[in-house]
Amino acid sequence: MTATDGLFVPPGHGRVMAAPAHHVTFKVTGAHSRTASTFEVVVPPGFDVGAHVHTRSEELFYVLEGELDVLAFEPRVRTPDHWQRWESRSGDRVVRATPGTVIAVPPGCPHAFANPTDEPAKMFFQASPPPDHERYFEELLEILGGGGPPDHAAIEELRARYDIEQLTPLRHR
């Protein structure tokens, strides 16, 4: 591939990283884009990424299949648990995102997603700038792949290194 060549990733292709709590297919990485890393993410039933915020990163989520509860606003009060109950100063609340829903998250905006259903959900996910989220996913899936409950101390340290301030805990069944 030369500097002027594009990248074609057919359906079902890309580097796959999987753990019981997450299944991520890397579609476009920092090796191919200066602006964003792109992933296809399968969110299993019961997974909750927890509310968090980035100071530098910008993210975009597009729900392809299933349903996700999503948050993308500054709440009146950042309570340490149950982001699903948060409300913005203007009255916005957590919404149920269905296929075709887009969520754009600028730097500094608290956000979260969770799959409260009994079926997996799939989303297209873009993070800018690359390659921070690529490295983050690689290390997070190592932690989550160990089985048992998540090691919250290891996840907290990991997130601090990748511009992620965790506001509520990550959870999965």
Secondary structure, 3 states (H helix, E strand, C coil): CCCCCCCCCCCCCCEEEEECCEEEEEEECCCCCCCCEEEEEEECCCCECCCEECCCCEEEEEEEECCEEEEECCECCCCCCCHHHCEECCCCECEEECCCCEEEECCCCCEEEECCCCCCEEEEEEEECCCHHHHHHHHHHHHHCCCCCCCHHHHHHHHHHCCCEECCCCECC
